[in-house]
């Protein structure tokens, strides 16, 4: 499958699940505010699904966020910035308005994953193709920066500049 087909495959469907080895390397989370209704494994101690609408619920504790794709992602990322405790997963489109607003001007560190992960289907099966794009993990809060550093999942870059030019 071509690179562009990989990207549209990921973009066209919301139910691509985080590889469990990535979650295991980051330690336990208190809340996943956007989890599948039927899931093959827990991603946190508590999950909100589309049936709860995780965007309108109160978030608590250490949050794991792999947001729905497309324009909605910015709304989820703004909510993460407001919450300030957790780790988010995004394609590393580091030049975009959303990335500047919610990462370069608001996060504490970014880990660029080594290699391209294979996301999973809701039945737990690993996709036969990889993400088709570089993926990064974004830490909010010092404990989550430490978790990225310990994870050994890739290269960690601290975010030093927190205000717009
Ligand atoms: C990219 S998947 C990530 C799933 C899971 N958090 C993980 O990391 O493996 C995004 C998930 O968000 C869910 N979702 C979409 N809109 C939602 C909403 N308003 N509230 C809660 N979950 C939602 C989708 O059903 C999908 O399971």
Backbone and ligand atoms as CSV (ligand in chain L), in Angstrom:
chain,resi,resn,atom,element,x,y,z
A,1,UNK,N,N,0.852,-1.206,0.000
A,1,UNK,CA,C,0.000,0.000,0.000
A,1,UNK,C,C,0.886,1.255,0.000
A,2,UNK,N,N,0.471,2.272,-0.714
A,2,UNK,CA,C,1.302,3.478,-0.840
A,2,UNK,C,C,1.227,4.324,0.424
A,3,UNK,N,N,2.155,5.254,0.514
A,3,UNK,CA,C,2.190,6.157,1.653
A,3,UNK,C,C,0.896,6.953,1.766
A,4,UNK,N,N,0.421,7.485,0.613
A,4,UNK,CA,C,-0.793,8.301,0.685
A,4,UNK,C,C,-1.988,7.448,1.092
A,5,UNK,N,N,-1.990,6.195,0.647
A,5,UNK,CA,C,-3.087,5.304,1.047
A,5,UNK,C,C,-3.036,5.045,2.546
A,6,UNK,N,N,-1.826,4.917,3.096
A,6,UNK,CA,C,-1.708,4.750,4.551
A,6,UNK,C,C,-2.340,5.925,5.251
A,7,UNK,N,N,-1.990,7.134,4.765
A,7,UNK,CA,C,-2.451,8.327,5.473
A,7,UNK,C,C,-3.960,8.455,5.382
A,8,UNK,N,N,-4.515,8.146,4.189
A,8,UNK,CA,C,-5.959,8.299,4.105
A,8,UNK,C,C,-6.652,7.197,4.898
A,9,UNK,N,N,-6.001,6.029,4.999
A,9,UNK,CA,C,-6.594,4.961,5.802
A,9,UNK,C,C,-6.702,5.419,7.258
A,10,UNK,N,N,-5.651,6.076,7.757
A,10,UNK,CA,C,-5.684,6.531,9.142
A,10,UNK,C,C,-6.673,7.680,9.280
A,11,UNK,N,N,-6.650,8.583,8.283
A,11,UNK,CA,C,-7.483,9.773,8.389
A,11,UNK,C,C,-8.968,9.429,8.254
A,12,UNK,N,N,-9.285,8.384,7.485
A,12,UNK,CA,C,-10.679,8.108,7.182
A,12,UNK,C,C,-11.419,7.351,8.258
A,13,UNK,N,N,-10.758,7.014,9.332
A,13,UNK,CA,C,-11.407,6.168,10.343
A,13,UNK,C,C,-10.907,6.619,11.709
A,14,UNK,N,N,-11.802,6.717,12.657
A,14,UNK,CA,C,-11.446,7.207,13.991
A,14,UNK,C,C,-10.958,6.110,14.919
A,15,UNK,N,N,-11.176,4.874,14.533
A,15,UNK,CA,C,-10.982,3.777,15.482
A,15,UNK,C,C,-9.611,3.115,15.382
A,16,UNK,N,N,-8.588,3.863,15.079
A,16,UNK,CA,C,-7.249,3.273,15.109
A,16,UNK,C,C,-6.705,3.340,16.526
A,17,UNK,N,N,-6.373,2.199,17.074
A,17,UNK,CA,C,-5.973,2.132,18.473
A,17,UNK,C,C,-4.467,2.198,18.632
A,18,UNK,N,N,-4.059,2.783,19.753
A,18,UNK,CA,C,-2.638,2.906,20.082
A,18,UNK,C,C,-2.040,1.522,20.318
A,19,UNK,N,N,-0.875,1.249,19.741
A,19,UNK,CA,C,-0.221,-0.036,20.037
A,19,UNK,C,C,-0.005,-0.184,21.549
A,20,UNK,N,N,-0.364,-1.339,22.105
A,20,UNK,CA,C,-0.277,-1.508,23.560
A,20,UNK,C,C,1.142,-1.359,24.114
A,21,UNK,N,N,2.171,-1.645,23.287
A,21,UNK,CA,C,3.540,-1.503,23.812
A,21,UNK,C,C,3.876,-0.015,24.056
A,22,UNK,N,N,3.271,0.883,23.299
A,22,UNK,CA,C,3.497,2.320,23.541
A,22,UNK,C,C,2.881,2.692,24.894
A,23,UNK,N,N,1.656,2.263,25.114
A,23,UNK,CA,C,0.991,2.578,26.394
A,23,UNK,C,C,1.759,1.980,27.568
A,24,UNK,N,N,2.197,0.748,27.413
A,24,UNK,CA,C,2.909,0.078,28.516
A,24,UNK,C,C,4.183,0.839,28.874
A,25,UNK,N,N,4.839,1.416,27.876
A,25,UNK,CA,C,6.105,2.126,28.131
A,25,UNK,C,C,5.886,3.460,28.844
A,26,UNK,N,N,4.650,3.937,28.834
A,26,UNK,CA,C,4.381,5.268,29.409
A,26,UNK,C,C,3.830,5.217,30.832
A,27,UNK,N,N,3.474,4.019,31.304
A,27,UNK,CA,C,2.936,3.883,32.663
A,27,UNK,C,C,1.439,4.113,32.687
A,28,UNK,N,N,0.809,3.842,33.857
A,28,UNK,CA,C,-0.659,3.862,33.924
A,28,UNK,C,C,-1.262,5.269,33.822
A,29,UNK,N,N,-2.383,5.347,33.128
A,29,UNK,CA,C,-3.134,6.605,33.007
A,29,UNK,C,C,-4.431,6.498,33.805
A,30,UNK,N,N,-4.919,7.651,34.293
A,30,UNK,CA,C,-6.182,7.664,35.044
A,30,UNK,C,C,-7.387,7.707,34.107
A,31,UNK,N,N,-7.238,8.403,32.971
A,31,UNK,CA,C,-8.408,8.618,32.107
A,31,UNK,C,C,-8.008,8.628,30.642
A,32,UNK,N,N,-8.804,7.917,29.826
A,32,UNK,CA,C,-8.766,8.071,28.371
A,32,UNK,C,C,-10.112,8.691,27.993
A,33,UNK,N,N,-10.137,9.966,27.606
A,33,UNK,CA,C,-11.420,10.621,27.341
A,33,UNK,C,C,-12.003,10.293,25.977
A,34,UNK,N,N,-11.247,9.605,25.108
A,34,UNK,CA,C,-11.811,9.216,23.799
A,34,UNK,C,C,-11.354,7.792,23.457
A,35,UNK,N,N,-12.111,6.861,23.980
A,35,UNK,CA,C,-11.827,5.430,23.824
A,35,UNK,C,C,-12.942,4.786,22.991
A,36,UNK,N,N,-12.644,3.653,22.353
A,36,UNK,CA,C,-13.709,2.955,21.618
A,36,UNK,C,C,-14.749,2.371,22.578
A,37,UNK,N,N,-15.974,2.230,22.098
A,37,UNK,CA,C,-17.049,1.667,22.926
A,37,UNK,C,C,-16.699,0.212,23.270
A,38,UNK,N,N,-16.289,-0.534,22.273
A,38,UNK,CA,C,-15.828,-1.911,22.506
A,38,UNK,C,C,-14.324,-1.901,22.257
A,39,UNK,N,N,-13.557,-2.265,23.274
A,39,UNK,CA,C,-12.093,-2.157,23.123
A,39,UNK,C,C,-11.423,-3.454,23.554
A,40,UNK,N,N,-10.304,-3.755,22.909
A,40,UNK,CA,C,-9.636,-5.025,23.198
A,40,UNK,C,C,-8.813,-4.992,24.473
A,41,UNK,N,N,-8.458,-3.793,24.978
A,41,UNK,CA,C,-7.659,-3.664,26.197
A,41,UNK,C,C,-7.945,-2.298,26.800
A,42,UNK,N,N,-7.719,-2.132,28.114
A,42,UNK,CA,C,-7.901,-0.808,28.705
A,42,UNK,C,C,-6.735,0.099,28.319
A,43,UNK,N,N,-7.004,1.370,28.169
A,43,UNK,CA,C,-5.941,2.342,27.913
A,43,UNK,C,C,-5.720,3.227,29.138
A,44,UNK,N,N,-6.614,3.113,30.119
A,44,UNK,CA,C,-6.554,3.930,31.337
A,44,UNK,C,C,-7.493,3.293,32.356
A,45,UNK,N,N,-7.458,3.828,33.587
A,45,UNK,CA,C,-8.346,3.282,34.625
A,45,UNK,C,C,-9.803,3.588,34.302
A,46,UNK,N,N,-10.059,4.765,33.684
A,46,UNK,CA,C,-11.430,5.122,33.298
A,46,UNK,C,C,-11.446,5.559,31.838
A,47,UNK,N,N,-12.523,5.216,31.134
A,47,UNK,CA,C,-12.647,5.579,29.714
A,47,UNK,C,C,-13.942,6.346,29.509
A,48,UNK,N,N,-13.875,7.394,28.647
A,48,UNK,CA,C,-15.096,7.970,28.090
A,48,UNK,C,C,-15.129,7.573,26.625
A,49,UNK,N,N,-16.322,7.289,26.121
A,49,UNK,CA,C,-16.471,6.925,24.714
A,49,UNK,C,C,-17.354,7.977,24.037
A,50,UNK,N,N,-17.586,7.761,22.768
A,50,UNK,CA,C,-18.448,8.672,22.008
A,50,UNK,C,C,-19.855,8.725,22.631
A,51,UNK,N,N,-20.234,7.675,23.337
A,51,UNK,CA,C,-21.553,7.658,23.978
A,51,UNK,C,C,-21.611,8.601,25.176
A,52,UNK,N,N,-20.435,8.828,25.798
A,52,UNK,CA,C,-20.367,9.777,26.932
A,52,UNK,C,C,-20.086,11.196,26.435
A,53,UNK,N,N,-19.491,11.317,25.265
A,53,UNK,CA,C,-18.866,12.532,24.741
A,53,UNK,C,C,-17.818,13.069,25.733
A,54,UNK,N,N,-16.617,12.526,25.587
A,54,UNK,CA,C,-15.504,12.885,26.474
A,54,UNK,C,C,-15.125,14.350,26.450
A,55,UNK,N,N,-15.603,15.077,25.451
A,55,UNK,CA,C,-15.257,16.507,25.388
A,55,UNK,C,C,-16.048,17.327,26.395
A,56,UNK,N,N,-17.211,16.868,26.758
A,56,UNK,CA,C,-18.048,17.669,27.670
A,56,UNK,C,C,-17.971,17.152,29.109
A,57,UNK,N,N,-17.251,16.071,29.333
A,57,UNK,CA,C,-17.121,15.512,30.681
A,57,UNK,C,C,-15.929,16.148,31.397
A,58,UNK,N,N,-15.947,16.079,32.758
A,58,UNK,CA,C,-14.804,16.583,33.536
A,58,UNK,C,C,-13.646,15.599,33.398
A,59,UNK,N,N,-12.453,16.089,33.130
A,59,UNK,CA,C,-11.270,15.235,33.041
A,59,UNK,C,C,-10.571,15.237,34.394
A,60,UNK,N,N,-9.930,14.125,34.726
A,60,UNK,CA,C,-9.237,14.055,36.006
A,60,UNK,C,C,-7.943,13.263,35.859
A,61,UNK,N,N,-6.972,13.617,36.695
A,61,UNK,CA,C,-5.741,12.835,36.792
A,61,UNK,C,C,-4.898,12.874,35.522
A,62,UNK,N,N,-4.126,11.795,35.393
A,62,UNK,CA,C,-3.188,11.681,34.261
A,62,UNK,C,C,-3.956,11.143,33.042
A,63,UNK,N,N,-3.995,11.955,31.975
A,63,UNK,CA,C,-4.844,11.644,30.819
A,63,UNK,C,C,-4.016,11.108,29.653
A,64,UNK,N,N,-4.528,10.050,29.020
A,64,UNK,CA,C,-3.985,9.558,27.758
A,64,UNK,C,C,-4.897,10.061,26.636
A,65,UNK,N,N,-4.325,10.774,25.643
A,65,UNK,CA,C,-5.151,11.332,24.572
A,65,UNK,C,C,-4.588,10.966,23.202
A,66,UNK,N,N,-5.307,10.086,22.497
A,66,UNK,CA,C,-5.067,9.826,21.073
A,66,UNK,C,C,-6.365,10.259,20.409
A,67,UNK,N,N,-6.431,11.545,19.988
A,67,UNK,CA,C,-7.737,12.116,19.643
A,67,UNK,C,C,-8.284,11.640,18.309
A,68,UNK,N,N,-9.612,11.784,18.126
A,68,UNK,CA,C,-10.190,11.565,16.802
A,68,UNK,C,C,-9.487,12.481,15.802
A,69,UNK,N,N,-9.392,12.041,14.551
A,69,UNK,CA,C,-8.586,12.767,13.564
A,69,UNK,C,C,-9.377,13.916,12.951
A,70,UNK,N,N,-8.679,14.657,12.119
A,70,UNK,CA,C,-9.324,15.755,11.386
A,70,UNK,C,C,-9.444,16.985,12.253
A,71,UNK,N,N,-10.399,17.826,11.884
A,71,UNK,CA,C,-10.517,19.123,12.566
A,71,UNK,C,C,-10.809,18.997,14.051
A,72,UNK,N,N,-11.508,17.919,14.417
A,72,UNK,CA,C,-11.863,17.727,15.827
A,72,UNK,C,C,-10.616,17.622,16.697
A,73,UNK,N,N,-9.508,17.193,16.135
A,73,UNK,CA,C,-8.299,16.975,16.940
A,73,UNK,C,C,-7.884,18.247,17.682
A,74,UNK,N,N,-8.041,19.409,17.034
A,74,UNK,CA,C,-7.626,20.673,17.664
A,74,UNK,C,C,-8.440,20.936,18.931
A,75,UNK,N,N,-9.721,20.621,18.890
A,75,UNK,CA,C,-10.585,20.839,20.060
A,75,UNK,C,C,-10.139,19.954,21.215
A,76,UNK,N,N,-9.795,18.691,20.908
A,76,UNK,CA,C,-9.312,17.769,21.943
A,76,UNK,C,C,-7.967,18.237,22.491
A,77,UNK,N,N,-7.104,18.705,21.605
A,77,UNK,CA,C,-5.778,19.158,22.050
A,77,UNK,C,C,-5.892,20.405,22.933
A,78,UNK,N,N,-6.826,21.293,22.594
A,78,UNK,CA,C,-7.015,22.490,23.454
A,78,UNK,C,C,-7.483,22.070,24.836
A,79,UNK,N,N,-8.312,21.074,24.865
A,79,UNK,CA,C,-8.799,20.561,26.157
A,79,UNK,C,C,-7.635,19.974,26.969
A,80,UNK,N,N,-6.715,19.311,26.287
A,80,UNK,CA,C,-5.534,18.748,26.958
A,80,UNK,C,C,-4.658,19.871,27.517
A,81,UNK,N,N,-4.481,20.930,26.744
A,81,UNK,CA,C,-3.678,22.069,27.205
A,81,UNK,C,C,-4.298,22.628,28.495
A,82,UNK,N,N,-5.594,22.787,28.471
A,82,UNK,CA,C,-6.333,23.309,29.633
A,82,UNK,C,C,-6.161,22.379,30.839
A,83,UNK,N,N,-6.192,21.076,30.589
A,83,UNK,CA,C,-6.081,20.093,31.679
A,83,UNK,C,C,-4.653,20.057,32.243
A,84,UNK,N,N,-3.659,20.048,31.373
A,84,UNK,CA,C,-2.260,20.194,31.791
A,84,UNK,C,C,-1.600,18.990,32.435
A,85,UNK,N,N,-2.199,17.812,32.359
A,85,UNK,CA,C,-1.580,16.616,32.931
A,85,UNK,C,C,-1.883,15.415,32.047
A,86,UNK,N,N,-0.868,15.010,31.282
A,86,UNK,CA,C,-1.076,13.833,30.454
A,86,UNK,C,C,-0.154,13.798,29.264
A,87,UNK,N,N,-0.422,12.821,28.401
A,87,UNK,CA,C,0.366,12.641,27.177
A,87,UNK,C,C,-0.604,12.472,26.015
A,88,UNK,N,N,-0.313,13.198,24.922
A,88,UNK,CA,C,-1.132,13.105,23.711
A,88,UNK,C,C,-0.306,12.497,22.590
A,89,UNK,N,N,-1.004,11.840,21.651
A,89,UNK,CA,C,-0.359,11.264,20.469
A,89,UNK,C,C,-0.909,11.981,19.244
A,90,UNK,N,N,-0.003,12.437,18.384
A,90,UNK,CA,C,-0.412,13.121,17.143
A,90,UNK,C,C,0.557,12.752,16.026
A,91,UNK,N,N,0.102,12.851,14.765
A,91,UNK,CA,C,1.067,12.838,13.670
A,91,UNK,C,C,1.985,14.047,13.862
A,92,UNK,N,N,3.256,13.892,13.535
A,92,UNK,CA,C,4.221,14.981,13.776
A,92,UNK,C,C,4.160,16.011,12.648
A,93,UNK,N,N,3.007,16.661,12.541
A,93,UNK,CA,C,2.869,17.744,11.553
A,93,UNK,C,C,3.223,19.032,12.288
A,94,UNK,N,N,4.522,19.206,12.449
A,94,UNK,CA,C,5.048,20.170,13.417
A,94,UNK,C,C,4.932,21.623,12.970
A,95,UNK,N,N,4.522,21.816,11.701
A,95,UNK,CA,C,4.453,23.185,11.175
A,95,UNK,C,C,3.052,23.771,11.247
A,96,UNK,N,N,2.068,22.977,11.632
A,96,UNK,CA,C,0.680,23.427,11.500
A,96,UNK,C,C,0.274,24.381,12.620
A,97,UNK,N,N,-0.793,25.113,12.329
A,97,UNK,CA,C,-1.340,26.055,13.315
A,97,UNK,C,C,-1.690,25.330,14.615
A,98,UNK,N,N,-2.325,24.158,14.470
A,98,UNK,CA,C,-2.705,23.402,15.672
A,98,UNK,C,C,-1.475,23.006,16.472
A,99,UNK,N,N,-0.429,22.574,15.780
A,99,UNK,CA,C,0.774,22.130,16.493
A,99,UNK,C,C,1.406,23.314,17.216
A,100,UNK,N,N,1.452,24.472,16.569
A,100,UNK,CA,C,2.013,25.650,17.245
A,100,UNK,C,C,1.184,26.008,18.477
A,101,UNK,N,N,-0.126,26.059,18.285
A,101,UNK,CA,C,-0.987,26.499,19.395
A,101,UNK,C,C,-0.955,25.546,20.592
A,102,UNK,N,N,-1.036,24.251,20.299
A,102,UNK,CA,C,-1.256,23.311,21.406
A,102,UNK,C,C,0.008,22.551,21.830
A,103,UNK,N,N,1.068,22.666,21.034
A,103,UNK,CA,C,2.316,21.967,21.393
A,103,UNK,C,C,3.451,22.965,21.595
A,104,UNK,N,N,3.873,23.620,20.542
A,104,UNK,CA,C,5.059,24.478,20.675
A,104,UNK,C,C,4.840,25.637,21.652
A,105,UNK,N,N,3.604,26.121,21.778
A,105,UNK,CA,C,3.341,27.225,22.710
A,105,UNK,C,C,2.689,26.760,24.010
A,106,UNK,N,N,2.552,25.457,24.208
A,106,UNK,CA,C,1.740,25.050,25.358
A,106,UNK,C,C,2.181,23.758,26.050
A,107,UNK,N,N,2.980,22.929,25.379
A,107,UNK,CA,C,3.351,21.638,25.981
A,107,UNK,C,C,4.708,21.748,26.669
A,108,UNK,N,N,5.142,20.652,27.283
A,108,UNK,CA,C,6.423,20.649,28.003
A,108,UNK,C,C,7.517,19.857,27.289
A,109,UNK,N,N,7.150,18.850,26.501
A,109,UNK,CA,C,8.162,18.095,25.748
A,109,UNK,C,C,7.457,17.301,24.646
A,110,UNK,N,N,8.236,16.972,23.617
A,110,UNK,CA,C,7.727,16.152,22.512
A,110,UNK,C,C,8.689,14.990,22.311
A,111,UNK,N,N,8.129,13.789,22.202
A,111,UNK,CA,C,8.942,12.614,21.856
A,111,UNK,C,C,8.607,12.225,20.418
A,112,UNK,N,N,9.623,12.177,19.567
A,112,UNK,CA,C,9.435,11.727,18.193
A,112,UNK,C,C,9.690,10.228,18.168
A,113,UNK,N,N,8.640,9.459,17.879
A,113,UNK,CA,C,8.748,7.991,17.921
A,113,UNK,C,C,9.789,7.494,16.934
A,114,UNK,N,N,10.577,6.553,17.390
A,114,UNK,CA,C,11.527,5.891,16.487
A,114,UNK,C,C,10.745,4.891,15.630
A,115,UNK,N,N,10.796,5.038,14.330
A,115,UNK,CA,C,10.032,4.163,13.435
A,115,UNK,C,C,8.573,4.589,13.376
A,116,UNK,N,N,7.834,3.954,12.482
A,116,UNK,CA,C,6.410,4.269,12.336
A,116,UNK,C,C,5.578,3.145,12.943
A,117,UNK,N,N,4.716,3.488,13.891
A,117,UNK,CA,C,3.954,2.423,14.548
A,117,UNK,C,C,2.882,1.836,13.636
A,118,UNK,N,N,2.483,0.623,13.965
A,118,UNK,CA,C,1.305,0.017,13.341
A,118,UNK,C,C,0.172,0.169,14.340
A,119,UNK,N,N,-0.851,0.931,13.994
A,119,UNK,CA,C,-1.999,1.049,14.889
A,119,UNK,C,C,-2.822,-0.238,14.820
A,120,UNK,N,N,-3.779,-0.362,15.729
A,120,UNK,CA,C,-4.565,-1.598,15.806
A,120,UNK,C,C,-6.038,-1.339,15.491
A,121,UNK,N,N,-6.691,-2.351,14.973
A,121,UNK,CA,C,-8.144,-2.305,14.760
A,121,UNK,C,C,-8.841,-2.527,16.108
A,122,UNK,N,N,-10.137,-2.174,16.179
A,122,UNK,CA,C,-10.840,-2.340,17.468
A,122,UNK,C,C,-10.937,-3.786,17.934
A,123,UNK,N,N,-10.755,-4.726,17.017
A,123,UNK,CA,C,-10.766,-6.124,17.466
A,123,UNK,C,C,-9.396,-6.541,18.006
A,124,UNK,N,N,-8.459,-5.583,18.054
A,124,UNK,CA,C,-7.138,-5.872,18.616
A,124,UNK,C,C,-6.095,-6.223,17.566
A,125,UNK,N,N,-6.547,-6.484,16.337
A,125,UNK,CA,C,-5.569,-6.878,15.294
A,125,UNK,C,C,-4.693,-5.694,14.908
A,126,UNK,N,N,-3.397,-5.985,14.739
A,126,UNK,CA,C,-2.436,-4.965,14.328
A,126,UNK,C,C,-2.607,-4.712,12.831
A,127,UNK,N,N,-2.646,-3.448,12.412
A,127,UNK,CA,C,-2.772,-3.139,10.989
A,127,UNK,C,C,-1.570,-3.695,10.239
A,128,UNK,N,N,-1.797,-4.105,8.996
A,128,UNK,CA,C,-0.697,-4.675,8.216
A,128,UNK,C,C,0.236,-3.571,7.718
A,129,UNK,N,N,-0.243,-2.320,7.718
A,129,UNK,CA,C,0.567,-1.195,7.237
A,129,UNK,C,C,0.853,-0.256,8.418
A,130,UNK,N,N,1.918,0.537,8.246
A,130,UNK,CA,C,2.268,1.443,9.351
A,130,UNK,C,C,1.518,2.765,9.236
A,131,UNK,N,N,1.810,3.681,10.161
A,131,UNK,CA,C,1.065,4.941,10.263
A,131,UNK,C,C,1.184,5.813,9.010
A,132,UNK,N,N,2.176,5.575,8.185
A,132,UNK,CA,C,2.308,6.353,6.960
A,132,UNK,C,C,2.777,7.775,7.193
A,133,UNK,N,N,3.098,8.104,8.431
A,133,UNK,CA,C,3.557,9.453,8.784
A,133,UNK,C,C,4.310,9.341,10.100
A,134,UNK,N,N,5.218,10.270,10.367
A,134,UNK,CA,C,5.883,10.243,11.676
A,134,UNK,C,C,4.873,10.575,12.775
A,135,UNK,N,N,5.063,9.930,13.917
A,135,UNK,CA,C,4.133,10.107,15.039
A,135,UNK,C,C,4.918,10.644,16.236
A,136,UNK,N,N,4.282,11.534,16.995
A,136,UNK,CA,C,4.957,12.028,18.201
A,136,UNK,C,C,4.035,11.937,19.415
A,137,UNK,N,N,4.677,11.954,20.578
A,137,UNK,CA,C,3.969,11.943,21.863
A,137,UNK,C,C,4.274,13.281,22.539
A,138,UNK,N,N,3.265,13.897,23.142
A,138,UNK,CA,C,3.412,15.248,23.667
A,138,UNK,C,C,3.081,15.250,25.156
A,139,UNK,N,N,4.043,15.741,25.956
A,139,UNK,CA,C,3.855,15.708,27.415
A,139,UNK,C,C,3.381,17.060,27.932
A,140,UNK,N,N,2.415,16.992,28.847
A,140,UNK,CA,C,1.935,18.156,29.591
A,140,UNK,C,C,2.166,17.855,31.068
A,141,UNK,N,N,3.018,18.662,31.701
A,141,UNK,CA,C,3.353,18.432,33.111
A,141,UNK,C,C,4.685,17.720,33.250
A,142,UNK,N,N,5.421,18.066,34.308
A,142,UNK,CA,C,6.797,17.550,34.456
A,142,UNK,C,C,6.847,16.032,34.627
A,143,UNK,N,N,5.873,15.460,35.312
A,143,UNK,CA,C,5.893,14.002,35.509
A,143,UNK,C,C,5.765,13.292,34.168
A,144,UNK,N,N,5.043,13.891,33.258
A,144,UNK,CA,C,4.866,13.268,31.943
A,144,UNK,C,C,6.087,13.465,31.047
A,145,UNK,N,N,6.836,14.540,31.266
A,145,UNK,CA,C,8.116,14.695,30.571
A,145,UNK,C,C,9.044,13.561,31.021
A,146,UNK,N,N,9.067,13.301,32.323
A,146,UNK,CA,C,9.906,12.226,32.863
A,146,UNK,C,C,9.471,10.876,32.287
A,147,UNK,N,N,8.173,10.679,32.144
A,147,UNK,CA,C,7.676,9.402,31.592
A,147,UNK,C,C,8.129,9.238,30.145
A,148,UNK,N,N,8.105,10.315,29.372
A,148,UNK,CA,C,8.597,10.228,27.989
A,148,UNK,C,C,10.076,9.861,27.982
A,149,UNK,N,N,10.835,10.502,28.860
A,149,UNK,CA,C,12.286,10.241,28.905
A,149,UNK,C,C,12.581,8.798,29.267
A,150,UNK,N,N,11.822,8.249,30.213
A,150,UNK,CA,C,12.040,6.861,30.653
A,150,UNK,C,C,11.589,5.841,29.609
A,151,UNK,N,N,10.681,6.248,28.724
A,151,UNK,CA,C,9.983,5.260,27.883
A,151,UNK,C,C,10.873,4.574,26.848
A,152,UNK,N,N,11.928,5.260,26.432
A,152,UNK,CA,C,12.818,4.675,25.416
A,152,UNK,C,C,12.115,4.477,24.065
A,153,UNK,N,N,11.068,5.266,23.810
A,153,UNK,CA,C,10.303,5.082,22.570
A,153,UNK,C,C,10.837,5.922,21.416
A,154,UNK,N,N,11.713,6.883,21.727
A,154,UNK,CA,C,12.228,7.752,20.674
A,154,UNK,C,C,12.978,8.914,21.284
A,155,UNK,N,N,13.170,9.948,20.487
A,155,UNK,CA,C,13.980,11.094,20.928
A,155,UNK,C,C,13.085,12.172,21.544
A,156,UNK,N,N,13.464,12.638,22.741
A,156,UNK,CA,C,12.651,13.631,23.457
A,156,UNK,C,C,13.253,15.026,23.279
A,157,UNK,N,N,12.398,15.957,22.910
A,157,UNK,CA,C,12.818,17.349,22.742
A,157,UNK,C,C,12.036,18.203,23.738
A,158,UNK,N,N,12.730,18.903,24.642
A,158,UNK,CA,C,11.982,19.767,25.553
A,158,UNK,C,C,11.393,20.948,24.790
A,159,UNK,N,N,10.247,21.419,25.236
A,159,UNK,CA,C,9.635,22.592,24.611
A,159,UNK,C,C,10.034,23.798,25.453
A,160,UNK,N,N,10.841,24.669,24.875
A,160,UNK,CA,C,11.394,25.783,25.638
A,160,UNK,C,C,10.613,27.069,25.429
A,161,UNK,N,N,10.073,27.213,24.229
A,161,UNK,CA,C,9.411,28.466,23.890
A,161,UNK,C,C,7.916,28.307,24.101
A,162,UNK,N,N,7.335,29.076,24.991
A,162,UNK,CA,C,5.940,28.855,25.324
A,162,UNK,C,C,5.046,30.029,24.972
A,163,UNK,N,N,5.600,31.055,24.293
A,163,UNK,CA,C,4.728,32.179,23.912
A,163,UNK,C,C,4.882,32.478,22.432
A,164,UNK,N,N,3.795,32.944,21.819
A,164,UNK,CA,C,3.825,33.265,20.393
A,164,UNK,C,C,4.746,34.449,20.161
A,165,UNK,N,N,5.357,34.481,18.945
A,165,UNK,CA,C,6.289,35.584,18.625
A,165,UNK,C,C,5.507,36.883,18.472
L,1,LIG,C1,C,-7.774,7.456,17.442
L,1,LIG,S1,S,-8.943,6.555,18.409
L,1,LIG,C2,C,-8.026,6.296,19.905
L,1,LIG,C3,C,-8.597,5.216,20.763
L,1,LIG,C4,C,-7.866,4.993,22.111
L,1,LIG,N1,N,-7.919,6.202,22.911
L,1,LIG,C5,C,-6.434,4.554,21.930
L,1,LIG,O1,O,-5.541,5.348,22.219
L,1,LIG,O2,O,-6.203,3.411,21.521
L,1,LIG,C6,C,-10.086,7.859,18.844
L,1,LIG,C7,C,-11.301,7.368,19.589
L,1,LIG,O3,O,-12.135,8.470,19.937
L,1,LIG,C8,C,-13.473,8.011,19.997
L,1,LIG,N2,N,-14.341,9.198,19.988
L,1,LIG,C9,C,-14.733,9.952,18.924
L,1,LIG,N3,N,-15.500,10.980,19.338
L,1,LIG,C10,C,-15.596,10.876,20.695
L,1,LIG,C11,C,-16.245,11.633,21.702
L,1,LIG,N4,N,-16.970,12.729,21.410
L,1,LIG,N5,N,-16.106,11.241,23.002
L,1,LIG,C12,C,-15.380,10.152,23.321
L,1,LIG,N6,N,-14.752,9.377,22.408
L,1,LIG,C13,C,-14.848,9.741,21.109
L,1,LIG,C14,C,-13.570,7.128,18.776
L,1,LIG,O4,O,-14.666,6.245,18.879
L,1,LIG,C15,C,-12.204,6.416,18.822
L,1,LIG,O5,O,-12.298,5.215,19.541
